[in-house]
């Protein structure tokens, strides 16, 4: 073979290679071609832990058509076609696949025509990401999640300042560090020798063994002596004194904290999302709190779903006005758009809010952040323009200049005095005389949202 022919052969092979992003659109087009669009509305796709796709047939299909589709799929996308790319629920011994509501609707921009198809995901990690948006936890106070795509945006600092301000107003605050891999919230409130015995990591490890009782829960929480006023801040750190006494065990605890808990008889399984909801409910049952603040894991970590999607909470998305921020949040919002409801008073999208962190104190800076956020929300989470103009009351959409819209960022102004935040060493950092200049507007808007006077 000449060099020129070899290069042509390599080019053809590269052209035919199907990647992860191409697999579902390619498969969808093939099903529509061989079985017709109605089959796509009746059946679903199963994506396994390796990313391989199987088309699940829920009705009758002629053997000749099945064989032809199988051959076409294997020829077009061998790298992402399962060993048996066409199957029925009974052939896979999985009756759950017969449920017409199994999985989630996926918008697929195929080469032929954009379509909605139903996809059932099987994942080893990140299973909570595909479980939708959960409702609020019953019998607990309002929850606010402080989230961010990138670290270093002042998310934990803002949580600490907000907790201090609301305690000054007489409220009881529970501050929970859910960032298991980069813990630190406890150190912002409590000296090392006053930390509680256990942390959130210990709860997730011990809960699966049924050894979490009231005494254990009380030993996860410690009050902070740094705040002023009649209220109090109680802190549940990610790691407690036991982790400091046995630091060699922390990595092992983290890996086990993410494991599913298995219920009695080995039938029910509880992911981190469900365990986090249970932990918050258990903690709230031990003492009265007016509000719960949760410091979430930064980024797109598989555990972030437990806080962003799993608590039925107000979610504050912190970011600075950089391309990295908007790229990261597009991944977030494009994923959340898979669960976009049809509107209504219980629409979870109302619980989202952007926070413009480290903002320059001028209108140009604030407007630029707002414009970028609006573009992102309009692309992924706001309803289509024709819907917003229809006069329907349940449409979710906002004008660019509407301050009630999730895109309209709450500002926290840049302040060199908070570059190194350590209120244990410098208690003035949690005093209103110090933080109001940069955090004052943020605190007012958060208080209004929670109905705090």
N, C-alpha and C positions, 0 to 999 in steps of 0.2 A: 504494500500500500504506500502510495506517495504521501509526502508530508502534507500536501494540499488537501488530499482526500481525507486524511486523518483529521485535519482541522475542521473540515466540513462535517464529518461524522460526530466530532465532539460538540460542535455548535448545535446540531440537531438534537443530540442527547440532552444538552443543557436547556434547550428550548422546551423539551417535553417534561423536564423535571418539575414535579409538583411539590410545593412547599406547604407548610402548615396553613398559611393564610389562603392558599389556593384550593385546599382540599375540599372544604365544604361547598364553596361555589361550584367547583367542577362537578362534584357528585350531584349537587342539586340540579344542574343543567342536564346531566345524564338521566336522572330519574324523570324529569319533565319530558325529555325526548322519548324515552322508552315506555313510560307508564302513564304519562299525562299529568297536568297540573293538579287534578283532583286527588291523585295519590299522595301528593305532598301535603295536602290539607288533612288527609286521613292518617298518614303514617308519621314516623319520626326517624331521626338519626340518633345513633348511639356513638359517642366518642369515648374510647377507653382511656386508661391511664397513660398509655404510650402515645395517644393522639390518633390512633387508628379509628376509622369510621366504618360503621355497619348501618345499613338501611333496614329499619325494622318494619316489616310488613304486617299490618293489622287486619287486612282483608284477604280476599281471594286474588290470586295472581296466577296466570297461565304459566306452566313450566317453561315453555319456549321463551316467553318474555323475561322470565327470571334468569334463564341461562344467558340470554342476550345481554341483559343489563349487567350481570356478573362479569361477563367477558369484557364488556366495554369499560367497566370500572377498573378491572385489573390492568387493562391496557393503558388507560389514561392516567391512573394515579396509584400505581403499584406500591409506592412507598407509604401511602396512608390508607390503603385498603386493607381491612382485616383479612384473616385467612378465609373467612366466609363473609364477603361484603354484603350479602343479602340474607336475612334471617327473620324468623318469626319469634314472638315472645316465648312460645313453648319450646322451640328449638334451642333457645338459650336458657331454658328453665328459669325464666324471670317473668312472673305474672305482672309485676309492677309496670312493665313496658306496655301492657295492654291498656293502661289508663290513658285516655285521650289528653289528660292534662299533665302527664308526666313531662318533666324537663321544663325548658323555657323557650319562648318564641325568640328566634334569632332572625334579624334582618340581614339578608344575604344579597349582596350586590353581584349577581352572576353576570356572565358575559351576555346571556340572552335577555334576561329581564330580572330586575330586582324582585325578590320574593321573601315572604316570611315562612320559615320552617321551624319545626319543633326539634330541639336538641336536648338529649339526656347526656349529662356529663358524668364520667366516672374518674375521680381524681384520687391520688394518694395524699396530696397536700392541697390546701386551698379550697377544700370542699365547701367551706362556709361562704365563699364568694358567690356561689351559684344558688344559694338558698333564699334569695330575695331579700326584701327589706322587712325587718321584723317590727311588730307593734311595740308600744311602750310596755315596760314591765309593770305589772299590777302592784299596787300597795307600796310604791316607793316614791320619793320626791322627784321633782324634775331633774333630768340628767343632761349635762352639757359635755360633749366630747370636744376636746382640743386636739385637732388633727392637723397634719401637714404632710406634703409630699417630700420635702427636704428638711433635714435638721438644721439647726442654727438660725431659725427664723424667730426665736423668742416665744415659742408656744408654751413651754413650761413656765417661763417667766411671767407671761400674761396670766396663766392659771393661778400662780402664786399671788400675784397682785390682786386679782379678782377675788380670791378667797379671803385675803386680808381685808379688802374693802368691805365685803359683805359681812365679815365677822365684826368689823367696826360698827356696822349698822345693826348688830344684834342677832345675826343669823348664825345657825349652826351648819357648818360646811363639812362634807366628807370629800377629801381629795384622794383619788385612787390612781396609782401609777400602774398603767397597763402596758408600759413599754418594758417588757421582760428582758430584752436583749441589750438595752441601753438605759438601765435604771438610774434614777437621780432625783426624782421628785421629793423623796423623803429627806434627802440632805438639804433641800432648800428650806425646810421647815423645822427640822429637829436635829439637834446635835447627835453625833454618833452614839454616845453613851446613853441617849434617851430613846433610841429607836425601838420600835416594838420587836417582840421576839421573832415573829413570823412575818412574811410578806406575801404578796399575791402569788409568787412562784410556789411557795410552800402550800398554799391552798390548792392549786391545780394538781400538785403532786399527791397530796394526802387525800384530797376529796375522792379520788378514784378508789381509795382503800377504805372508805367509809369511816375515817377517823377524825372528821372535822365536827366538833361540837361547839357549844356556846363559849366555853372557855378558850378554845382555839381561836374563834372569831374575835373575841375581845383582845387576845394577844397579838392580833394582826394590826391593831389600831393604836395610835398614840396621839395625844393632843399636842399642838404647837404652843410654845410660850412666847412666840415672836409677834403675835398680832395684838392689836389694841381693841378696846371696846368690850361690850357685854357679850358678844358672840364668841364662837370658838371654831377653830379649824382642827379637824381630826384627820390624820393622814394614814393611809394604807400604802406603804412603800412596796416596790416590786420585790425588794430583798430586805429581810430583817436581820436581827442580831445573829440568828443561827447561821445565816449565810456568811456573815463576817467571821464567825467562829470557825466555820468549815468552808473556806473559800474554794477548796479543791472540788467541792461537790456542786458548785453553782452551774457549771456547764452541763453536768449530768442532769440536774434538776430541770433546766430549761428544756432539754430534749424530751424529757418525760412530761413536762407541763403541757406540751402540745399534743400529746397522745389522746385519743378518744377514751372516755370512761365507758366501761361496759357495765350495764345494769344487771340486776339479779337474773340469774338463769342464762346470762350471756346473750339475751335477745336485743334489748335496747342499747343503743350506743349514743353517747353524748359528746359532741364536739366541743372545742374551746368556746365557741359562741354560746352554746347552752350552759356550759359551766360558768362562764362569766356572768350570764344573767342570774344564775342561781347564787353565785357569790354576792352579787350586789343585793339581791333580795334578802339573803341571810344577814348581811351586814346591816341593812336598813331595819331589820327586825329587832336588832339589839339596842338601838338608840334612835332617838328622833333627829332627823336632819331636815333642813329646809331645802337644800339643793346638793346634788352630787356632781363634782367635777372629775372627769376622767382624762388623764393624759395618755393619748393613743400612741401607738408605734408609728414612727414616721415611715413614709414610703408605701410601696405596694406589697409589703410583706403579707404572707398568707394569713397572719393573725390579725391584720388590720380590719378585716371584715367583721370580726367579733365586736368591735367598737363602732365602726362607721355604719354598718348595716344591722347589727344585732341588738341594739339597746333601745330602739325607738326613741332616740335622743335628739336634741338639737346638736348639730354638727357644725363646728366652726372650722373652716378650711383656711389655715394661715399660709401666707405666701408673700414673697417680695416680688417686685415687678421685674422679673428676668425671664428670658426665653425658657430656661430650665423649669421654672415654676409652671408656665402655661403648658409646656409639653407634658409635664407630669400630671397635671390636673386633667388634661384631655384624656389620658388613660383612665383616670378615676371616673370622670363623668361619662365617657363612652361606655364604660362597663355598667355604671348605674342606670344608663338609659335603657338597658335590657329589661329593667323592671319598671319602666315608666308607666304610671297608672293613667286612667282616663280622666283624671281631675277629681274634684270634690273636696269636701272639708277635711278629710283625713289624708289628703295627699302628702306623702312624706317629703316631697320636694320643698314644701314650705319650711321644713326644719333645717335646711342648709343655709349657710351664710359664709361669704368670703370675708377674711380679715386681712387688711392691707398692713402687713408688718413692716417695721422700719421705714415708714413712709416719710418722704420729705414734706415739710410743712408748707406746701404751696398747691394752688388749685391745678396747675398743670400736671403735677405728679399724681394727684388723686384722680384726675380725669383719665389719665393714661391707663392706670390700673383698672379703673371702672370699664373703660372701653374694651380692654383685653378680656376681662372677665365676662362682659356682656356677650362678646363674640363667641366665647367658649360655651356659655350656658345656652345661647340661642341655637348653637349648632347641635347640642346634645340633649338638653333637658327641657327647654321651653317648647311649648306646643307650636305647631306650624302657624305661619302668619295668617293663613286663611281661617284657621280655627279661632285665633285671637280676635279676628274681625267679625266673627259670626254672631256675637252678642251672647253667647252661652256663658253662664255664670261659673261653670266648672273648668274653664280653660285656664291653664297655667302659663302665663306670659306677662312680661313687664316691659315698660318702656326703658330706654337707655338711662334716663334721668330719674327713674323711680327709685327712691331710697329704700323702699320696702322689698325690692327685688333681691334675690340671693347674690346676684352679681355685684351689687352696689356695696363695695367693701367698707367695713368699719375700720377706721384708721388707728394705728398705734404709731406715734411719731418717733423717729429715730432719736436716741438719747445716749450719748457716750457714757453716762452714769450707770447704764444697765448693760454695757458690753460684758462686764464681769459681774454676774449676778450671784451674790453670796450673802443673803440676809442673815445667816447665822453669824457671820463675821461683821456685817454692817447692817444693823437692824433698821437703819433709816431708810433702806431701800423698800421696806414695807410700810412706810409712813405716807399718808396722803400728801403731806407737804412736798414730798420727793416725787411721787409717781403721778400726780394729777396732770402735770404738764404734758406728759407723753401718753398716758393711759386714760386721762379723764373722759374723753369722748367715747372711747371703747367701753369703759365701765358704765357710763350712762346708758348707752344703747343696750348693753347686756342686761342691765337692771330692768330697763323698760320691757325687754323681751320676756323676762322672767316674772314681771309684775312685782318687782322689789322696789319699795319706796326708799 
